[in-house]
Amino acid sequence: MTPYDAIRYPGRPYAETHPDRLAAAATFHRLTPASPDHCRVLEVGCGDGGNLVPMAYGLPASEFMGIDLAADAIEAARAFAQRAGVSNVAFDALDLTRFPQSAGAFDFIIAHGVYSWIPADARDALIALIGHHLAPQGVAFVSYNTFPGCHQRRMVWEMLKFHTSELDDPESRLTEARALLHLVAHGNAVPDEYSLPLVAEAQRMEDRVSALLFHDDLSPVNDPVYFHEFADHAARHGLQYLAEAAFVMSSYAGIAPEARGILAALDPITRQQYLDFIKCRRFRQTLLCRDAVVLDRNETPARMRSLSFTAARRVHSTAQLENAPPGSPEPSAMAGDGGVALMQAMQEVLRAAAPHALPFDALRNAIRARPDAGQREAPGDIALDALMLASLQAGVILPHVIAPRLVCPPGERPAASAVVRAQLAAGDMVTSLWHQLVKIDDDVASRLLPLLDGTRDRSELRIAMGGMAGSDAAGAAELDGHLLRLARLGLLVS
């Protein structure tokens, strides 16, 4: 039995690992990856399938494989796939060091939350596995803890390890870990400049859910590395640094102009290492490709023309739709005063198009067709290209190469994703067709979604729901409003 069998690590979707997002990053840097519609995907450390099953559902012509050392998690993953009717994914309880050489090449390989939490020999086996099985134009996603930011976290990890070293029972270790975190977080009546960062770190850990605290912070192995060390490790196995999964993480967003000038003169690996120094980075989600691939790192605005885009909204629940990601920069911070109107128009067009993504030409045409277009200086293609590149690097828009099977407005017999309906049987967290986590936290949505199997028209849905409030017309309008909201969240399929 593994620690993950004792305390289940909660599975969830990670949008940055989706083949669509990985292919978009590859395309942006002039690779020619396999289409996410027809590809092979391997996830190492797949857990209960919370990340892989929704991917497989959304890409039925692709082939997915997940491995994990925890047998109970693998059984849960298989059961999840069966409940959702997903047949193009296979799960195996397997030590990554025993991964069969005959498994062939994979277009996308995912290892989220694995590298830093396994022994050194297994870490090397993981990178060797990627080096052996990654397709020539493939992309691998590897997340890991990094220095210098993790020096601060390591102080607390070492305290927790000392405090719980003689305890074997997982629940006892969690109880005692929380007791120590509370002591450190609240034991200093007047924290000084040296203890304040430690207090803040203890408070963050104190609020973590038990599974994350147990597996991430109480793990017997938790080895952060400097970025240059990770890049060197990858190079020893024929791999090279491609980018970070989120464009904003490898960009100059938030970096002072003077520092940008210094960083621009450095080679890509050294530049990323110094970005980590400046930002005190503690975690990376790095993309790797084969070292034989010739990358074009000149991030020109013209590259935006080969991608489609959505607004980077973070929708947390059905109760509220957010129009902008928390902490996103003001338009003037990226566009300058002269581009503010264009930036606002771009964001409004993308939000209005939700849940669909818009290619560059469609976005440009939609901006030009807006009623207020005459009130602005007509944007040239190059100006819009540049603005979109800055928006991508700032995390305001997200890149795509394919479109999921979304439907908006809802059809005559609305159907929710089978994954969503399977997930609702176990809780209130579901995965959208854009591979984002959505909380179903209003009563109507929680009752309506299980009914959306494509067999009922609106009249039948109203009857099954016990009738909607008001007159027939008012009730029909209310139902339409709820269906539209679910469609805009990316929960309904065509």
C-alpha positions as CSV (number, residue, x, y, z in Angstrom):
1,M,0.0,0.0,0.0
2,T,1.3,3.5,-0.9
3,P,0.5,6.7,1.0
4,Y,-1.8,7.6,-1.8
5,D,-3.9,4.5,-1.0
6,A,-4.1,5.6,2.6
7,I,-5.2,9.1,1.9
8,R,-6.5,9.7,-1.6
9,Y,-5.1,12.6,-3.5
10,P,-8.0,14.5,-5.0
11,G,-8.1,14.2,-8.8
12,R,-8.9,17.3,-10.8
13,P,-8.4,18.8,-14.3
14,Y,-5.3,20.8,-15.0
15,A,-6.0,23.0,-18.0
16,E,-2.3,23.6,-18.7
17,T,-1.8,19.9,-19.3
18,H,-4.5,19.5,-22.0
19,P,-3.2,18.5,-25.4
20,D,-4.9,21.6,-26.9
21,R,-2.8,23.9,-24.7
22,L,0.4,21.8,-25.2
23,A,-0.1,21.9,-28.9
24,A,-0.7,25.6,-28.9
25,A,2.6,26.3,-27.1
26,A,4.4,24.0,-29.6
27,T,2.8,25.7,-32.6
28,F,3.7,29.1,-31.2
29,H,7.3,28.1,-31.1
30,R,7.2,26.6,-34.6
31,L,6.9,22.9,-33.8
32,T,4.5,20.8,-35.8
33,P,2.8,18.7,-33.0
34,A,0.2,16.1,-33.6
35,S,-3.3,17.4,-33.7
36,P,-5.0,16.9,-30.2
37,D,-7.9,15.4,-32.2
38,H,-5.7,12.4,-33.2
39,C,-2.9,11.9,-30.8
40,R,-1.4,9.6,-28.1
41,V,-1.2,10.9,-24.5
42,L,0.5,9.4,-21.5
43,E,0.0,10.7,-17.9
44,V,2.5,9.5,-15.3
45,G,1.0,9.8,-11.8
46,C,-2.5,9.9,-13.1
47,G,-4.2,9.2,-9.7
48,D,-7.9,8.7,-9.9
49,G,-8.2,9.9,-13.5
50,G,-9.5,13.3,-12.6
51,N,-7.3,14.9,-15.2
52,L,-7.1,12.2,-17.9
53,V,-10.7,11.0,-18.2
54,P,-12.2,14.4,-19.1
55,M,-9.4,14.8,-21.7
56,A,-10.2,11.4,-23.3
57,Y,-14.0,12.2,-23.3
58,G,-13.4,15.5,-25.1
59,L,-11.0,13.9,-27.7
60,P,-12.6,10.6,-28.6
61,A,-10.4,9.9,-31.6
62,S,-7.2,10.1,-29.5
63,E,-5.6,7.4,-27.3
64,F,-4.9,8.0,-23.6
65,M,-2.9,6.0,-21.1
66,G,-2.4,6.7,-17.4
67,I,-0.1,5.0,-14.9
68,D,0.2,5.3,-11.1
69,L,1.8,3.4,-8.3
70,A,-1.4,3.6,-6.2
71,A,-3.6,0.6,-7.0
72,D,-6.7,2.0,-5.3
73,A,-6.4,5.2,-7.3
74,I,-6.1,3.2,-10.6
75,E,-9.3,1.3,-9.7
76,A,-11.1,4.6,-9.0
77,A,-9.9,5.9,-12.4
78,R,-11.2,2.9,-14.2
79,A,-14.6,3.2,-12.5
80,F,-14.7,7.0,-13.4
81,A,-14.1,6.2,-17.0
82,Q,-16.7,3.5,-17.0
83,R,-19.3,5.8,-15.4
84,A,-18.6,8.5,-18.0
85,G,-18.7,6.0,-20.9
86,V,-15.1,6.8,-21.9
87,S,-13.4,3.9,-23.7
88,N,-10.3,5.5,-25.3
89,V,-8.3,5.6,-22.0
90,A,-6.5,2.8,-20.3
91,F,-5.1,2.8,-16.7
92,D,-2.4,0.6,-15.2
93,A,-1.1,0.3,-11.6
94,L,2.6,0.5,-12.6
95,D,5.9,1.8,-11.2
96,L,7.2,4.3,-13.7
97,T,10.6,2.6,-13.5
98,R,9.0,-0.5,-15.0
99,F,7.2,1.3,-17.9
100,P,7.4,-1.0,-20.9
101,Q,9.9,0.0,-23.6
102,S,7.5,-1.4,-26.2
103,A,4.7,1.1,-25.4
104,G,5.7,3.2,-28.4
105,A,5.8,7.0,-28.9
106,F,3.4,9.5,-27.3
107,D,2.7,12.9,-28.7
108,F,2.1,14.4,-25.3
109,I,3.4,13.2,-21.9
110,I,2.2,14.6,-18.6
111,A,3.9,14.3,-15.2
112,H,2.1,16.7,-12.9
113,G,3.1,16.7,-9.2
114,V,5.6,13.8,-9.6
115,Y,9.2,15.0,-10.2
116,S,9.9,16.6,-6.8
117,W,8.1,14.0,-4.8
118,I,9.9,10.8,-5.9
119,P,13.5,9.6,-5.1
120,A,16.4,10.6,-7.2
121,D,16.6,7.3,-9.1
122,A,12.9,7.5,-9.9
123,R,13.2,11.1,-11.0
124,D,15.9,10.1,-13.5
125,A,13.7,7.2,-14.7
126,L,10.9,9.7,-15.3
127,I,13.0,11.9,-17.5
128,A,14.5,8.9,-19.2
129,L,11.0,7.6,-19.9
130,I,10.1,11.0,-21.5
131,G,13.4,10.9,-23.5
132,H,12.6,7.5,-24.8
133,H,8.9,7.7,-25.5
134,L,8.3,11.3,-26.6
135,A,7.4,11.6,-30.3
136,P,9.8,13.7,-32.5
137,Q,7.6,16.7,-32.4
138,G,6.0,15.9,-29.1
139,V,5.6,17.9,-25.9
140,A,6.1,16.8,-22.3
141,F,4.7,18.7,-19.3
142,V,6.6,18.3,-16.0
143,S,5.8,20.3,-12.9
144,Y,8.2,20.6,-9.9
145,N,9.1,22.7,-6.9
146,T,11.9,25.2,-7.5
147,F,14.4,27.3,-5.6
148,P,14.8,30.0,-4.5
149,G,11.2,30.3,-3.5
150,C,11.1,26.9,-1.9
151,H,13.8,27.7,0.6
152,Q,11.1,29.4,2.6
153,R,8.7,26.5,2.2
154,R,11.5,24.1,3.1
155,M,11.9,25.7,6.6
156,V,8.4,24.7,7.4
157,W,8.7,21.2,5.8
158,E,11.7,20.5,8.0
159,M,9.8,21.6,11.1
160,L,6.9,19.4,10.2
161,K,9.2,16.4,9.5
162,F,10.9,16.9,12.9
163,H,7.5,17.2,14.7
164,T,5.9,14.1,13.0
165,S,9.0,11.9,12.6
166,E,7.9,9.3,15.1
167,L,4.3,9.0,13.9
168,D,3.2,6.3,11.4
169,D,-0.6,6.8,11.3
170,P,-1.5,9.3,8.6
171,E,-4.3,10.9,10.6
172,S,-2.1,11.4,13.6
173,R,0.6,13.0,11.4
174,L,-2.0,15.4,10.0
175,T,-3.3,16.3,13.4
176,E,0.1,17.0,14.8
177,A,1.2,18.9,11.7
178,R,-1.7,21.2,12.0
179,A,-1.0,21.7,15.7
180,L,2.6,22.8,14.9
181,L,1.5,25.0,12.0
182,H,-0.9,26.8,14.3
183,L,1.8,27.2,16.9
184,V,4.2,28.8,14.3
185,A,1.5,30.8,12.7
186,H,0.1,32.3,15.9
187,G,2.7,31.8,18.5
188,N,4.7,35.0,17.9
189,A,2.8,38.0,19.5
190,V,4.8,40.5,17.6
191,P,6.4,39.0,14.5
192,D,9.5,40.8,13.3
193,E,10.9,41.2,9.8
194,Y,12.6,37.8,10.0
195,S,9.7,35.8,11.3
196,L,6.9,37.4,9.2
197,P,7.6,35.3,6.0
198,L,7.7,32.2,8.1
199,V,4.4,33.1,9.8
200,A,2.8,33.7,6.4
201,E,4.0,30.4,5.1
202,A,2.7,28.5,8.1
203,Q,-0.7,30.2,7.7
204,R,-0.9,29.2,4.1
205,M,-0.2,25.6,5.0
206,E,-2.6,25.6,7.9
207,D,-5.4,26.4,5.5
208,R,-4.6,23.6,3.1
209,V,-7.0,20.6,2.7
210,S,-5.7,17.5,4.4
211,A,-4.8,15.5,1.3
212,L,-2.6,18.3,-0.1
213,L,-1.0,18.9,3.2
214,F,-0.3,15.2,3.7
215,H,1.1,14.5,0.2
216,D,2.7,17.8,-0.7
217,D,4.1,19.1,2.6
218,L,4.5,15.9,4.7
219,S,5.9,13.8,1.9
220,P,9.0,11.9,2.9
221,V,10.5,13.1,-0.4
222,N,10.2,16.7,-1.5
223,D,13.2,17.9,-3.4
224,P,13.0,21.3,-5.1
225,V,15.7,22.1,-7.7
226,Y,16.9,25.3,-9.4
227,F,15.6,25.6,-12.9
228,H,19.1,25.3,-14.5
229,E,19.5,21.9,-12.7
230,F,16.2,20.7,-14.2
231,A,17.2,21.9,-17.7
232,D,20.5,20.1,-17.4
233,H,18.7,16.9,-16.2
234,A,16.4,17.0,-19.3
235,A,19.4,17.6,-21.6
236,R,21.1,14.5,-20.4
237,H,18.2,12.5,-21.8
238,G,18.0,14.3,-25.2
239,L,15.4,16.9,-24.2
240,Q,15.4,20.7,-24.2
241,Y,13.4,23.5,-22.6
242,L,10.5,24.6,-24.7
243,A,8.5,27.1,-22.5
244,E,6.4,27.2,-19.5
245,A,2.9,25.8,-19.8
246,A,1.4,29.2,-19.0
247,F,2.9,31.9,-21.2
248,V,2.8,34.4,-18.4
249,M,5.2,32.3,-16.3
250,S,8.1,32.6,-18.9
251,S,7.4,36.2,-20.0
252,Y,8.6,39.5,-18.7
253,A,5.2,40.3,-17.2
254,G,5.7,42.3,-14.0
255,I,9.5,42.8,-14.7
256,A,10.9,46.3,-14.6
257,P,12.2,47.8,-17.9
258,E,15.8,47.9,-16.7
259,A,15.7,44.3,-15.7
260,R,14.1,43.3,-19.0
261,G,17.1,44.9,-20.8
262,I,19.6,42.8,-18.8
263,L,17.6,39.6,-19.2
264,A,17.2,40.0,-22.9
265,A,21.0,39.6,-23.4
266,L,21.1,36.2,-21.7
267,D,20.6,32.8,-23.3
268,P,17.1,31.2,-22.8
269,I,18.1,28.9,-19.9
270,T,20.0,31.5,-17.9
271,R,17.3,34.1,-18.6
272,Q,14.7,31.8,-17.1
273,Q,16.9,31.1,-14.1
274,Y,17.3,34.8,-13.4
275,L,13.6,35.3,-13.8
276,D,13.2,32.8,-11.0
277,F,15.7,34.8,-8.9
278,I,13.8,38.0,-9.4
279,K,10.3,36.5,-8.8
280,C,11.5,34.1,-6.0
281,R,9.7,31.4,-7.9
282,R,8.7,28.3,-6.0
283,F,6.9,26.1,-8.6
284,R,7.2,25.6,-12.4
285,Q,5.2,23.8,-15.0
286,T,7.8,23.3,-17.7
287,L,7.3,22.0,-21.3
288,L,10.0,19.9,-22.9
289,C,10.7,18.8,-26.4
290,R,13.4,16.8,-28.2
291,D,16.8,18.5,-28.5
292,A,16.8,17.8,-32.2
293,V,14.0,20.2,-32.7
294,V,15.1,23.7,-33.9
295,L,13.1,26.2,-31.9
296,D,12.3,29.7,-32.9
297,R,12.1,31.7,-29.7
298,N,11.6,35.1,-31.5
299,E,8.1,35.7,-30.2
300,T,6.7,37.9,-32.9
301,P,3.1,39.3,-33.1
302,A,2.5,37.5,-36.4
303,R,2.4,34.1,-34.6
304,M,-0.9,35.0,-33.2
305,R,-2.5,34.3,-36.6
306,S,-2.0,30.6,-36.3
307,L,-4.0,30.2,-33.0
308,S,-7.4,30.7,-31.6
309,F,-8.2,32.5,-28.3
310,T,-10.4,32.6,-25.3
311,A,-10.5,35.2,-22.5
312,A,-8.7,33.8,-19.4
313,R,-11.7,34.0,-17.2
314,R,-11.6,31.9,-14.0
315,V,-15.1,30.7,-13.5
316,H,-15.2,29.1,-10.1
317,S,-18.9,28.2,-9.8
318,T,-22.3,28.3,-11.5
319,A,-23.4,31.0,-9.0
320,Q,-21.2,33.6,-10.6
321,L,-19.4,34.2,-13.9
322,E,-16.3,36.4,-13.6
323,N,-15.5,38.7,-16.5
324,A,-11.7,38.9,-15.8
325,P,-9.1,36.7,-14.1
326,P,-8.2,37.9,-10.6
327,G,-5.2,40.2,-10.6
328,S,-5.2,40.7,-14.4
329,P,-3.5,43.9,-15.5
330,E,-5.4,46.9,-16.5
331,P,-5.5,47.4,-20.3
332,S,-3.3,50.5,-20.1
333,A,-0.5,48.4,-18.4
334,M,-0.1,46.4,-21.6
335,A,-1.4,48.6,-24.4
336,G,-0.4,52.1,-23.4
337,D,-3.0,54.8,-23.4
338,G,-3.5,54.6,-27.2
339,G,-4.4,50.9,-27.1
340,V,-6.8,50.9,-24.2
341,A,-9.9,51.0,-26.3
342,L,-8.7,48.2,-28.6
343,M,-7.7,46.1,-25.6
344,Q,-11.2,46.6,-24.0
345,A,-12.9,45.7,-27.3
346,M,-10.8,42.6,-27.7
347,Q,-11.7,41.4,-24.2
348,E,-15.4,42.2,-24.6
349,V,-15.5,40.3,-28.0
350,L,-13.9,37.2,-26.5
351,R,-16.1,37.2,-23.4
352,A,-19.2,37.6,-25.6
353,A,-18.1,34.6,-27.7
354,A,-17.7,32.3,-24.7
355,P,-17.6,29.4,-24.5
356,H,-16.2,29.4,-28.0
357,A,-12.7,30.3,-29.0
358,L,-12.1,32.8,-31.8
359,P,-9.3,32.6,-34.5
360,F,-7.3,35.8,-35.1
361,D,-9.2,36.8,-38.3
362,A,-12.6,36.2,-36.6
363,L,-11.6,38.3,-33.6
364,R,-10.3,41.1,-35.8
365,N,-13.5,41.1,-37.9
366,A,-15.7,41.1,-34.8
367,I,-13.8,44.1,-33.3
368,R,-14.2,46.0,-36.6
369,A,-17.9,45.2,-36.7
370,R,-18.7,46.6,-33.2
371,P,-21.0,49.6,-33.1
372,D,-18.3,51.7,-31.4
373,A,-15.6,50.9,-34.1
374,G,-16.0,54.3,-35.6
375,Q,-15.1,56.0,-32.3
376,R,-11.6,54.5,-32.4
377,E,-8.8,54.7,-34.9
378,A,-9.1,51.6,-37.1
379,P,-6.6,49.1,-35.8
380,G,-4.1,47.7,-38.3
381,D,-3.5,44.0,-38.3
382,I,0.0,44.5,-36.8
383,A,-1.3,46.6,-34.0
384,L,-3.9,43.9,-33.0
385,D,-1.2,41.2,-33.4
386,A,1.1,43.0,-31.0
387,L,-1.7,43.7,-28.5
388,M,-2.7,40.1,-28.5
389,L,0.8,38.9,-28.0
390,A,1.2,41.2,-25.0
391,S,-2.2,39.9,-23.7
392,L,-1.0,36.3,-24.1
393,Q,2.2,37.0,-22.3
394,A,0.3,38.7,-19.5
395,G,-2.1,35.8,-19.1
396,V,-5.2,37.8,-20.2
397,I,-6.0,35.5,-23.1
398,L,-5.4,31.8,-23.6
399,P,-4.2,30.0,-26.8
400,H,-5.9,27.1,-28.6
401,V,-5.5,25.0,-31.7
402,I,-8.8,23.0,-31.6
403,A,-12.3,23.6,-30.5
404,P,-14.1,21.1,-28.1
405,R,-17.7,19.9,-28.8
406,L,-19.3,22.9,-27.3
407,V,-22.8,24.1,-28.0
408,C,-24.1,27.6,-27.3
409,P,-27.0,28.4,-27.4
410,P,-28.3,25.0,-26.2
411,G,-30.1,22.8,-28.7
412,E,-33.6,21.5,-28.6
413,R,-32.7,18.5,-26.5
414,P,-29.8,19.8,-24.4
415,A,-27.1,17.4,-23.3
416,A,-24.5,17.9,-20.6
417,S,-21.1,16.3,-20.8
418,A,-21.2,12.7,-19.6
419,V,-18.1,13.5,-17.5
420,V,-20.0,16.2,-15.8
421,R,-23.0,14.0,-15.0
422,A,-20.7,11.2,-13.7
423,Q,-18.8,13.7,-11.5
424,L,-22.1,15.1,-10.1
425,A,-22.9,11.7,-8.7
426,A,-19.8,12.0,-6.4
427,G,-19.8,15.7,-5.6
428,D,-20.3,19.3,-6.7
429,M,-17.0,19.8,-8.7
430,V,-17.1,19.1,-12.4
431,T,-14.9,19.6,-15.4
432,S,-15.9,21.8,-18.4
433,L,-15.1,20.9,-22.0
434,W,-12.3,23.5,-21.8
435,H,-10.8,21.3,-19.0
436,Q,-11.5,23.8,-16.3
437,L,-12.9,23.1,-12.8
438,V,-16.4,24.4,-12.1
439,K,-18.3,24.2,-8.8
440,I,-22.0,23.5,-9.1
441,D,-23.1,25.5,-6.2
442,D,-26.7,26.5,-7.0
443,D,-29.7,24.3,-6.5
444,V,-31.2,24.6,-10.0
445,A,-28.0,23.7,-11.8
446,S,-27.4,20.7,-9.5
447,R,-30.9,19.3,-10.2
448,L,-30.9,20.3,-13.9
449,L,-27.5,18.9,-15.1
450,P,-28.2,15.2,-14.3
451,L,-31.4,15.5,-16.5
452,L,-29.4,16.7,-19.5
453,D,-28.7,13.4,-21.2
454,G,-30.0,14.5,-24.6
455,T,-33.4,12.7,-24.4
456,R,-35.6,15.5,-23.0
457,D,-36.8,18.6,-24.7
458,R,-37.5,21.8,-22.8
459,S,-41.1,20.9,-22.0
460,E,-40.0,17.5,-20.6
461,L,-37.2,19.2,-18.6
462,R,-39.7,21.6,-17.0
463,I,-41.9,18.7,-16.0
464,A,-38.9,16.8,-14.6
465,M,-37.8,19.8,-12.7
466,G,-41.2,20.1,-11.1
467,G,-42.1,23.2,-13.2
468,M,-40.2,26.5,-13.2
469,A,-41.5,29.6,-11.4
470,G,-44.2,31.9,-12.9
471,S,-46.3,31.5,-16.0
472,D,-45.5,29.1,-18.8
473,A,-43.7,31.9,-20.7
474,A,-41.8,33.0,-17.6
475,G,-40.9,29.4,-16.7
476,A,-39.7,28.7,-20.2
477,A,-37.5,31.9,-20.1
478,E,-36.2,30.9,-16.7
479,L,-35.2,27.4,-18.0
480,D,-33.6,29.0,-21.1
481,G,-31.5,31.3,-18.8
482,H,-30.2,28.4,-16.8
483,L,-29.4,26.3,-19.9
484,L,-27.6,29.3,-21.4
485,R,-25.5,29.8,-18.3
486,L,-24.5,26.1,-18.3
487,A,-23.6,26.3,-22.0
488,R,-21.4,29.4,-21.4
489,L,-19.6,27.5,-18.7
490,G,-18.6,24.9,-21.3
491,L,-20.7,22.1,-19.7
492,L,-23.1,21.3,-22.6
493,V,-22.0,19.2,-25.6
494,S,-23.1,19.4,-29.2
